[in-house]
Amino acid sequence: MTAAGFLEGRRLQMARGVLLQCIMGGYPESRFYGSDDGDLALVPDLAQLHRLPWSQQPRALAICDADEFSGESSALSTRGQLKAVIARYAARGLEPVVATELEFFVFAPNTDPTQPFRPPVGLDGRPEEGFSAFSISSNNGLRPFFSEVYACMAALGLPRDTFMHEMGVSQFEINLLHGDPLLLADQTFLFKHLLKEVALKHGLTVVCMAKPLAHTAGSSMHIHQSVVELGSGRNVFSDEAGQPTAAFRHFIGGQQAGMADFTALFAPNVNSYQRLFHPYASPNNACWSHDNRAAGLRIPASSPVARRVENRLPGADANPYLAIAASLAAGLYGIEHELEPSAAIQGEFEVPPALSLPCTLHAALDRLKRSQLAIELFGVEFIEGYVASKTLELTSFHDEITPWERRVLAAQA
């Protein structure tokens, strides 16, 4: 839209079906978004109106809500779903607080998708070999790129807590400062968009796939969650003596109750399950533990005022609005129904069958489709539409024969 049109308050409209567009560009049957495929109104959130600092031509981006013309949020809008979850907390006098940790890879351009991703050549003229995890000089070879990333983050008002090199070759992680869940979802979305745009300027490719490289750690989007009282800001997970509360237990119980049903929301792509196949760094379970990274739900070591629950299931490929909404909705469900969690696990452990999660996209979608909890929390229109769109993507994947199949199976009798 032109700047003049935006400033005049001209309404921008978009077909409802676009909210269910799959990643290949197609759509499920129109019955999932209204047979007439009518329009929605895109209503800008003026608190998220940003001049794009990486663009030479003056441009701005406004994050919008997708609303029906009646003024209600579209049931297909993931941002609307997150706002509804936050409102349910507020109705109980509560306010969730979240932070996201996003991992990503920086690669050289990949013009042939049949070839593996390669690390870029740094300032020293050499590609990274993978010896830089947690090094204070690990991004020196990409200093011009990261310098512009930092500058663009400042221009967009994206505060960062820590930035580090992760375990993978040319893999990095950012921790965003904790705060309002809607704000953190907006910031996570903006940061991913920023990364890709700045990378293109520097002749690089940023990849937020869950598992872009074989034999290498995948990329997660861990979600740290706590709940405070509206007004006072007191963390309801800790009592006056600094001990865990019933609300803390019930929140974990709700997370466990929803984790298997919501796996397709946290791990939305075929590639997501490549990451979850290697369970230590990416635990595919609904166990919980104090400071054990093998558990899907980890309680980081912290002071009582900062007591929180880390959901380690979502990958970097997850929709931040939907992943945060699903995680918080499950926690609130546990508080409302006073669900008790399983016993905490420590050290080496075997996952009990009741706490195992779907290990393929097909299984996850089947679980989501049959979930009464998902329908109760997100509505039948959203769940059926989401499953329909993701089923299209899964079908497209199975329409191709992979190099592994040709290499290994062709010679079999």
C-alpha positions, 0 to 999 in steps of 0.5 A: 500500500502507498504511504498516502493510502495508509495515512488516509486510513484506507482499509486493506482487505485480503481473502480469508483463504490466504490464512490457510495458504500452504507453504507451496502456495496452494490452498485446501478446499474452500469449505475450510475458509468459507465457500465464498472465500470472502475478504477479511480486514487487515487492521494495522497495530500502530505499535508495530509500525516500523520503517525498514532500515535495510531497505534503500527505498523508503519502506515501512512494515505494519503488523496487522490483525486479520479481522472479520468485517464485524470487528471480531478477530478471524478464527483463522488468525494465529495472532488473534488466537494468541490475543484470545489466550492472553484475554483468558488469562486476564479474565482470571486476573493473571498475565503470562510472561514469555521469552523466546530463544531462537536458533538459526543457521547462516549459510552461503547461497544455496542455488541447488536445493539437491546439494547440502547447505554450506557455511559461508566464507568469513573475513579470513577467507575460509569457511567455518569448520565447526569449532566455534561453539560458545566462542567470544570471537565466533562471529568475527568472520561474519562481522559485517552481517552481524553489525547490520543485524544489531543496527537493524534490531535497534532501529526496530526497537528489538531489545536483545538479551544474549547472542551466541554461537550455537553447536552447529556449523555457523549456527547462532542463537538469540535470546529475546528479553522476556515480556508480554507474549504478543509483543514477544511473538511480534518481535520474534516474527520481525527478527526472523524477517530481519535476518533473512533480509539483511542476509540477502544484502550480504550475499548470505542465506539465513535458514530457520529450518528445524534441521537443515544439516545432517549429523548436526544439532537442529534449531529450536525456539524454546519458550520460557513461560511464567505467570504473574498477577495483574497489577502486582506483578507477583510471580504466581509460581512462587509463594512468599517463602520462595517455594513452588505453588500449586499454580506452578504444578498445575501449569506443568500438568496442563503443559503435559496434558496438551503437549502431544495433542499440540505437537503439530503446532510446535513442530509444523513441518516434515523437517521438524521431526528430523530435529526431534529424532535426535532427542537429547538437545531436542527432547521429544517428550512431555517429561519435566525436570529441574534443569535437565535439557533432556526433558521437554519441559525444563525448569531452569535454575533461577531465583523464586521471582524468576521461576518459569517453565521452558517448553523445549519442543518448538523448533525455529520453524514454528509460527511464534504466535501459534506456538506461544498461544498453544503453550500458554493455553495448555498451561492455563488449562492446567491451572483451571482444571488443577491438573497434577503433573507426573513426577519430575525426572532427573539424570538419565531416564526412559520416557514413559509411554504416556509422556511420549509424543508423535514422531512424524508429521502424519502422526502429529496431525492425526493426534491434533485432528482427534483432539477435543482439547485442541478444539476446545481451546482453539475452535473447530474452524481453526483446527480443521483448517490447519490440519487441511493445510498441513495435510496438503504439505505432507502430501506434496512431500510424499509426492517426491522420491528422495535421493536416499531412496534412489541411492539405497533402495534401487539396487534391492531385489 
